[in-house]
Amino acid sequence: MNPISNPALIPPGGLSTPTTPAAPVGGTGATRPAEGTGTNRPVRETGATRPNSGAPGGPPSQAPGGQSFAEALKQAGGPEPLQFSRHALARVQRRGIELDATTLGRLSKGVGRAAGKGSRDSLILVDNTAFVVSVSNRTVITAVGSEHMKDNVFTNIDSAVIA
């Protein structure tokens, strides 16, 4: 019986000498049956374990200091505040769009969610107002109220977020 079970591993001239299992490297020299076969193969025990890298079902990844990545990011400084372009400020004033703390907070969270997905320019919908935002520099480009949205087409965006 041929000890090499995969025919692709047999050289073109065939096997000229019988093969023997390699001596175990380190470990105890224990053997166990290989999966799906009845033959024993050497088992190498290294004692090393692989750290959990945030795989599904495992604990989240942690920074060397023992804190989670999210905690380290918060300590490094949270997201920058939103900025409004001159055009966006003019639209907000002319169209009478109210920007209270709640609306701005939801808009900022929407921009953060878009950034988390890798968006560059996003349409953020907050209640009845649409904001086109440059996600990379956290700048509101324009704002459109519900009365001006009819028959409007938003172009040059790569995502939409309902905040």
N, C-alpha and C positions, 0 to 999 in steps of 0.2 A: 504494500500500500504506500502511496506517495504521501510524504508528510506535508507537502505544499498543496493546499487545497485550491488555490487560485491558479488556473492554468496560465494566466498572463505573467506570472512570476517565474515560470520555468524558462530557462535560457533556450535559444533555438536548437542547440545540439542535444538538449535533454540534460538530465542530471547524470554526471559521470561517477560521482561518489555519493554514497548515502549521506543525507543530512541529519544532523542531530540537533536537538533544541539547544539554543545558546544558554550558556551558564547565566544564572541570574546576576544582575548588577546590583550590588548592595542587597539589603533586605535579608530575609531568612531562607530563601531558596524554596519556599513553599510553592506548591503547584495547585491549580484548580482547573476544572474543565472549562475550555473555551466555549463561548456561547454557540449553541447549535451543533457542537461536535462532542464526541466522547473522549477527545484527547486532552491530556493535561499539558499545560504550558506554564512556564515560570511566572510567578507573580512578584512584582517589584513593589516593595513598600517603602515609601520615602518619608512618611510622617508629615509631609507638608500639606497644608490645606489651602484652598483658594479662597480669598476673601470674597464676601458677597458684594457684588457690584451693582446692587439695586435691581437685581433681576426680579421679574414678576413673582409675587408671593413672598419675597424676602424683605428684609428691612431696607429702608431707603439708604442711599449712599451717604457716607459721612466724611467730612473733611478730617484731616489728620488731628485736629484739636478735639474731635469727638462731637462736633456740632454738625447739623445737617447743612446741605448746600443752601437751602432757602434761608436759614438763619445767618449763614456767612454772607449771603448776598444782602440781606437787610442791614447787617452791621457795616458793610462796605458802602452803604448809601443807597437808598431806594431810588425809584425812578425819578427823573427830573420832572418838574411841574410842566403842565401843558402851556404852550405858547400859542398866541393867535396872530396870524398874519394881518397886515393892514386891511387886506381885502375881506378877510373873515370878520374883523371887527366892524367894518363898514356894513357888511351884510347883516350882522347881528343887530346893529343899531337901526338900520333902515327897515328891517323886517319885524322889529319889535320882539325878537327872541329873548326870552328871559333865561338868564344863566345864574341859577342859585347854586349854593354849595352842593346840594344833592345831585343836581344835573352834572355839575363839573366833576364830582366824584365818580359818578357812573360813566361819564365820558372817559375819564382817566383810566378806570378799570378796563373799559372796552379797548382802549389803546394798548394797555398792558397785555390783554388776551391776544390781540392781533400780533403784537411783538413776539409773544410766546410761540406763535405759529409761523414766524418768519415773514410776516407781511411787510410790504414796503409802503404802499398807499392803500388806505382802507376807508370804507364807508361805515361810519358808526351811527347806528340809529338809537336815539334816546327819546323815549315817548314819541312825540309827533315831530321831532326835529332830526334832520340828517346832517351829519358832519363829515366832510371829507378831510382826512388827516394824513399827513406824512408821518408814518409810524417811526421811521428811523431817527428823526429829529424832534418828534413829539410836538409838531406844529399843526394847528387847525388851519386848513387852507380855505375852506368855505363852509357856510352853514345855510341850510334851507329849511324853512318852516313847512308845516303840512299844507298850507294854502298855496305854496309855490311848487310843490312836488308833482302836481298833476302834469302829465306828459313830459316829465323831465327825464333825461338820460344821464346817468353818471358814468363817465369814461375815465380811463387811466387809473383804475383801482384793481387791486388783485385780491381783495377780500371784503367781506361785509360782516359786521358784528352787531348783534342786537343786544344792547346793554340795558 
